[in-house]
Amino acid sequence: MALGEFMAQVFPFRAYRYNPARVAFERVLTQPYDKISPSMQEKYYAADPHNLIAIEKGRVQPNDTSQKNVYTRAAAALESWIREGVIVTDPAPAFYAYFQEYAAP
């Protein structure tokens, strides 16, 4: 067996990110979704129409259905922001380092 059969193949990619020419990061970034209280959610919605809250933790509406709900609205928002240039991809593929720390509660 070849070594490649047992090794992960990792490839660079073009990440999506907010366009700093279109938004102020302090107005569009949020806490992790599981840390967001209802009052924080409202604060984020009021901060900017392109706040990540619309994708990360959308509002549940009383008339939600399987065809129209928080997930379909999040997808529509993301697609719209990409079309409008609010969210852009990096110019070239890259590797992205990600570090995370966790402390047990």
N, CA, C and O of each residue as an XYZ file, in Angstrom:
420
protein
N       0.838     -1.180      0.000
C       0.000      0.000      0.000
C       0.883      1.243      0.000
O       1.935      1.282      0.638
N       0.436      2.236     -0.717
C       1.186      3.482     -0.808
C       0.947      4.328      0.439
O      -0.121      4.276      1.048
N       1.956      5.102      0.802
C       1.862      5.954      1.984
C       0.673      6.906      1.892
O       0.023      7.173      2.903
N       0.378      7.420      0.705
C      -0.716      8.369      0.514
C      -2.076      7.813      0.883
O      -3.008      8.577      1.132
N      -2.206      6.504      0.923
C      -3.490      5.907      1.280
C      -3.818      6.092      2.755
O      -4.978      5.982      3.152
N      -2.806      6.373      3.565
C      -3.009      6.506      5.001
C      -2.826      7.931      5.504
O      -3.057      8.201      6.683
N      -2.423      8.829      4.651
C      -2.161     10.207      5.049
C      -3.292     11.117      4.582
O      -3.834     10.955      3.489
N      -3.626     12.055      5.417
C      -4.624     13.054      5.020
C      -4.029     13.931      3.929
O      -2.848     14.274      3.965
N      -4.850     14.283      2.975
C      -4.425     15.220      1.945
C      -5.018     16.574      2.292
O      -6.231     16.709      2.448
N      -4.164     17.565      2.410
C      -4.580     18.902      2.812
C      -4.269     19.853      1.668
O      -3.162     19.858      1.131
N      -5.262     20.659      1.302
C      -5.105     21.562      0.167
C      -5.422     22.991      0.586
O      -6.297     23.212      1.424
N      -4.722     23.960      0.012
C      -5.073     25.357      0.287
C      -6.423     25.688     -0.348
O      -6.844     25.042     -1.307
N      -7.085     26.690      0.192
C      -8.373     27.119     -0.358
C      -8.516     28.622     -0.158
O      -7.757     29.232      0.595
N      -9.482     29.207     -0.829
C      -9.763     30.640     -0.716
C     -10.897     30.824      0.289
O     -12.045     30.479      0.012
N     -10.570     31.364      1.440
C     -11.559     31.537      2.509
C     -12.473     32.724      2.226
O     -12.092     33.681      1.552
N     -13.682     32.635      2.757
C     -14.601     33.769      2.753
C     -14.315     34.617      3.983
O     -13.998     34.097      5.053
N     -14.430     35.925      3.815
C     -14.270     36.841      4.944
C     -15.002     38.141      4.655
O     -15.320     38.450      3.507
N     -15.263     38.892      5.705
C     -15.881     40.201      5.513
C     -14.926     41.105      4.739
O     -13.709     41.040      4.918
N     -15.487     41.940      3.887
C     -14.733     42.929      3.124
C     -14.567     44.167      4.009
O     -15.555     44.838      4.304
N     -13.333     44.488      4.443
C     -13.150     45.626      5.350
C     -13.502     46.970      4.707
O     -13.687     47.959      5.416
N     -13.596     47.019      3.394
C     -14.015     48.255      2.724
C     -15.530     48.457      2.827
O     -16.025     49.555      2.572
N     -16.256     47.423      3.195
C     -17.725     47.488      3.248
C     -18.303     47.474      4.656
O     -19.406     47.976      4.877
N     -17.573     46.905      5.612
C     -18.104     46.799      6.980
C     -17.006     47.083      8.003
O     -15.818     46.928      7.722
N     -17.430     47.500      9.190
C     -16.522     47.638     10.330
C     -16.623     46.349     11.141
O     -17.709     45.974     11.584
N     -15.511     45.682     11.331
C     -15.525     44.382     12.004
C     -16.209     44.436     13.370
O     -16.924     43.506     13.743
N     -15.993     45.513     14.111
C     -16.580     45.593     15.455
C     -18.106     45.664     15.415
O     -18.756     45.465     16.442
N     -18.679     45.940     14.262
C     -20.137     46.018     14.134
C     -20.754     44.735     13.569
O     -21.973     44.573     13.605
N     -19.927     43.826     13.050
C     -20.487     42.645     12.381
C     -20.099     41.308     13.006
O     -20.691     40.285     12.661
N     -19.135     41.285     13.905
C     -18.703     40.021     14.505
C     -19.430     39.778     15.822
O     -19.822     40.724     16.505
N     -19.609     38.511     16.175
C     -20.385     38.138     17.360
C     -19.632     37.154     18.243
O     -18.570     36.647     17.883
N     -20.202     36.906     19.386
C     -19.766     35.809     20.245
C     -20.157     34.489     19.566
O     -20.944     34.500     18.620
N     -19.622     33.356     20.032
C     -20.109     32.065     19.529
C     -21.611     31.934     19.797
O     -22.111     32.427     20.808
N     -22.317     31.275     18.894
C     -23.785     31.220     18.967
C     -24.313     30.713     20.304
O     -25.361     31.165     20.766
N     -23.596     29.775     20.933
C     -24.103     29.211     22.184
C     -23.859     30.122     23.385
O     -24.270     29.796     24.499
N     -23.204     31.244     23.176
C     -22.977     32.228     24.240
C     -23.909     33.431     24.107
O     -23.892     34.323     24.955
N     -24.719     33.462     23.053
C     -25.531     34.637     22.748
C     -26.896     34.549     23.429
O     -27.692     33.652     23.150
N     -27.142     35.492     24.318
C     -28.443     35.578     24.995
C     -29.434     36.287     24.072
O     -29.019     36.909     23.094
N     -30.729     36.206     24.362
C     -31.708     36.934     23.543
C     -31.424     38.439     23.476
O     -31.597     39.048     22.420
N     -30.992     39.042     24.585
C     -30.698     40.483     24.554
C     -29.464     40.774     23.707
O     -29.431     41.778     22.995
N     -28.453     39.918     23.773
C     -27.274     40.085     22.919
C     -27.661     39.937     21.452
O     -27.179     40.680     20.598
N     -28.534     38.975     21.164
C     -28.976     38.753     19.795
C     -29.598     40.031     19.232
O     -29.294     40.421     18.104
N     -30.455     40.677     19.999
C     -31.095     41.916     19.545
C     -30.069     43.029     19.358
O     -30.161     43.811     18.412
N     -29.091     43.097     20.264
C     -28.032     44.104     20.149
C     -27.248     43.903     18.853
O     -26.941     44.869     18.154
N     -26.929     42.660     18.538
C     -26.188     42.374     17.305
C     -27.017     42.732     16.072
O     -26.494     43.318     15.124
N     -28.295     42.385     16.079
C     -29.157     42.738     14.943
C     -29.196     44.249     14.737
O     -29.211     44.716     13.598
N     -29.211     45.014     15.822
C     -29.275     46.473     15.724
C     -27.945     47.088     15.291
O     -27.924     48.205     14.774
N     -26.844     46.380     15.491
C     -25.518     46.946     15.222
C     -25.253     47.189     13.743
O     -24.660     48.205     13.379
N     -25.686     46.265     12.884
C     -25.385     46.385     11.454
C     -26.249     45.386     10.695
O     -26.441     44.264     11.166
N     -26.775     45.764      9.534
C     -27.597     44.820      8.769
C     -26.817     43.601      8.266
O     -27.411     42.600      7.867
N     -25.486     43.693      8.287
C     -24.652     42.572      7.840
C     -23.993     41.845      9.013
O     -22.997     41.146      8.832
N     -24.546     42.010     10.204
C     -23.980     41.344     11.368
C     -24.099     39.834     11.203
O     -25.105     39.321     10.714
N     -23.055     39.141     11.619
C     -22.994     37.685     11.505
C     -24.154     36.989     12.212
O     -24.443     35.828     11.924
N     -24.813     37.672     13.118
C     -25.935     37.078     13.850
C     -27.004     36.547     12.901
O     -27.648     35.542     13.199
N     -27.198     37.208     11.765
C     -28.227     36.780     10.806
C     -27.925     35.399     10.234
O     -28.832     34.695      9.791
N     -26.658     35.016     10.244
C     -26.261     33.700      9.736
C     -26.046     32.723     10.889
O     -26.430     31.556     10.811
N     -25.434     33.215     11.948
C     -25.045     32.339     13.053
C     -26.201     31.950     13.973
O     -26.293     30.801     14.407
N     -27.076     32.899     14.268
C     -28.179     32.620     15.205
C     -29.367     33.498     14.825
O     -29.665     34.495     15.482
N     -30.026     33.102     13.760
C     -31.145     33.885     13.251
C     -32.359     33.840     14.162
O     -32.482     32.988     15.042
N     -33.238     34.777     13.920
C     -34.488     34.838     14.686
C     -35.471     33.778     14.193
O     -35.645     33.592     12.988
N     -36.099     33.100     15.120
C     -37.178     32.173     14.781
C     -38.439     33.009     14.600
O     -38.765     33.836     15.451
N     -39.147     32.797     13.497
C     -40.371     33.536     13.199
C     -41.580     32.630     13.425
O     -41.489     31.425     13.188
N     -42.698     33.172     13.872
C     -43.877     32.339     14.141
C     -44.409     31.615     12.906
O     -45.024     30.556     13.030
N     -44.180     32.172     11.720
C     -44.685     31.542     10.491
C     -43.624     30.701      9.780
O     -43.773     30.409      8.593
N     -42.555     30.304     10.477
C     -41.513     29.468      9.867
C     -42.089     28.134      9.400
O     -42.971     27.558     10.037
N     -41.569     27.663      8.276
C     -41.940     26.358      7.724
C     -40.662     25.616      7.373
O     -39.563     26.130      7.586
N     -40.799     24.419      6.841
C     -39.606     23.684      6.419
C     -38.959     24.334      5.196
O     -37.781     24.099      4.924
N     -39.712     25.145      4.459
C     -39.169     25.826      3.288
C     -38.697     27.251      3.592
O     -37.914     27.815      2.827
N     -39.155     27.829      4.681
C     -38.784     29.197      5.053
C     -38.552     29.219      6.555
O     -39.493     29.120      7.342
N     -37.271     29.350      6.949
C     -36.937     29.278      8.366
C     -35.581     29.932      8.615
O     -35.006     30.535      7.709
N     -35.071     29.814      9.837
C     -33.797     30.460     10.175
C     -32.675     30.002      9.251
O     -31.785     30.791      8.934
N     -32.697     28.764      8.819
C     -31.616     28.237      7.978
C     -31.712     28.742      6.545
O     -30.697     29.088      5.941
N     -32.911     28.789      6.002
C     -33.057     29.293      4.632
C     -32.787     30.794      4.590
O     -32.229     31.292      3.612
N     -33.179     31.527      5.646
C     -32.875     32.960      5.697
C     -31.378     33.187      5.839
O     -30.840     34.117      5.238
N     -30.695     32.357      6.620
C     -29.241     32.481      6.763
C     -28.555     32.246      5.421
O     -27.648     32.989      5.047
N     -28.982     31.221      4.700
C     -28.399     30.936      3.381
C     -28.643     32.094      2.423
O     -27.745     32.483      1.677
N     -29.845     32.641      2.441
C     -30.170     33.764      1.556
C     -29.333     34.994      1.910
O     -28.870     35.707      1.020
N     -29.140     35.244      3.201
C     -28.321     36.386      3.627
C     -26.887     36.215      3.147
O     -26.302     37.147      2.594
N     -26.317     35.029      3.355
C     -24.941     34.787      2.921
C     -24.807     34.966      1.414
O     -23.883     35.637      0.952
N     -25.706     34.383      0.652
C     -25.657     34.520     -0.810
C     -25.756     35.983     -1.220
O     -25.039     36.422     -2.120
N     -26.623     36.734     -0.581
C     -26.794     38.154     -0.883
C     -25.527     38.940     -0.545
O     -25.090     39.774     -1.338
N     -24.943     38.686      0.604
C     -23.737     39.404      1.013
C     -22.570     39.101      0.083
O     -21.754     39.983     -0.187
N     -22.479     37.879     -0.408
C     -21.429     37.537     -1.376
C     -21.674     38.299     -2.674
O     -20.748     38.888     -3.231
N     -22.911     38.292     -3.155
C     -23.259     39.026     -4.386
C     -22.950     40.514     -4.261
O     -22.464     41.132     -5.208
N     -23.231     41.087     -3.093
C     -23.045     42.518     -2.861
C     -21.598     42.897     -2.560
O     -21.279     44.084     -2.490
N     -20.716     41.914     -2.380
C     -19.320     42.208     -2.065
C     -19.064     42.500     -0.600
O     -17.989     42.983     -0.243
N     -20.036     42.214      0.255
C     -19.850     42.375      1.699
C     -18.958     41.250      2.219
O     -18.121     41.457      3.098
N     -19.151     40.067      1.664
C     -18.309     38.901      1.948
C     -17.529     38.607      0.670
O     -18.108     38.523     -0.413
N     -16.212     38.450      0.801
C     -15.357     38.192     -0.361
C     -14.447     37.001     -0.068
O     -14.269     36.607      1.085
N     -13.880     36.441     -1.124
C     -12.894     35.373     -0.939
C     -11.500     35.966     -1.047
O     -11.290     36.986     -1.703
N     -10.568     35.321     -0.403
C      -9.180     35.745     -0.505
C      -8.726     35.637     -1.955
O      -9.223     34.792     -2.700
N      -7.780     36.492     -2.363
C      -7.361     36.492     -3.767
C      -6.656     35.206     -4.214
O      -6.697     34.854     -5.393
N      -6.018     34.515     -3.286
C      -5.289     33.294     -3.653
C      -5.548     32.216     -2.606
O      -5.797     32.530     -1.442
N      -5.493     30.956     -3.006
C      -5.634     29.869     -2.031
C      -4.526     29.938     -0.980
O      -3.397     30.326     -1.280
N      -4.858     29.561      0.242
C      -3.888     29.599      1.335
C      -4.231     28.526      2.357
O      -5.314     27.941      2.334
N      -3.290     28.285      3.248
C      -3.533     27.457      4.422
C      -3.839     28.407      5.571
O      -3.223     29.469      5.667
N      -4.768     28.054      6.434
C      -5.181     28.917      7.530
C      -4.961     28.187      8.843
O      -5.509     27.108      9.068
N      -4.152     28.788      9.707
C      -3.930     28.210     11.031
C      -5.112     28.563     11.919
O      -5.613     29.686     11.873
N      -5.553     27.626     12.714
C      -6.677     27.842     13.622
C      -6.281     27.306     14.985
O      -5.922     26.137     15.129
N      -6.351     28.167     15.975
C      -6.009     27.768     17.327
C      -7.232     27.929     18.209
O      -7.987     28.890     18.070
N      -7.420     26.998     19.103
C      -8.568     27.056     19.999
C      -8.135     26.543     21.359
O      -7.438     25.533     21.463
N      -8.552     27.246     22.397
C      -8.278     26.808     23.757
C      -9.600     26.513     24.439
O     -10.614     27.152     24.156
N      -9.584     25.564     25.317
C     -10.799     25.199     26.031
C     -10.451     24.969     27.492
O      -9.476     24.292     27.818
N     -11.250     25.535     28.347
C     -11.111     25.279     29.777
C     -12.411     24.631     30.243
O     -13.498     25.143     29.975
N     -12.297     23.532     30.924
C     -13.485     22.844     31.431
C     -14.210     23.747     32.420
O     -13.576     24.395     33.253
N     -15.526     23.791     32.331
C     -16.284     24.656     33.263
C     -16.209     24.169     34.693
O     -16.790     24.786     35.586
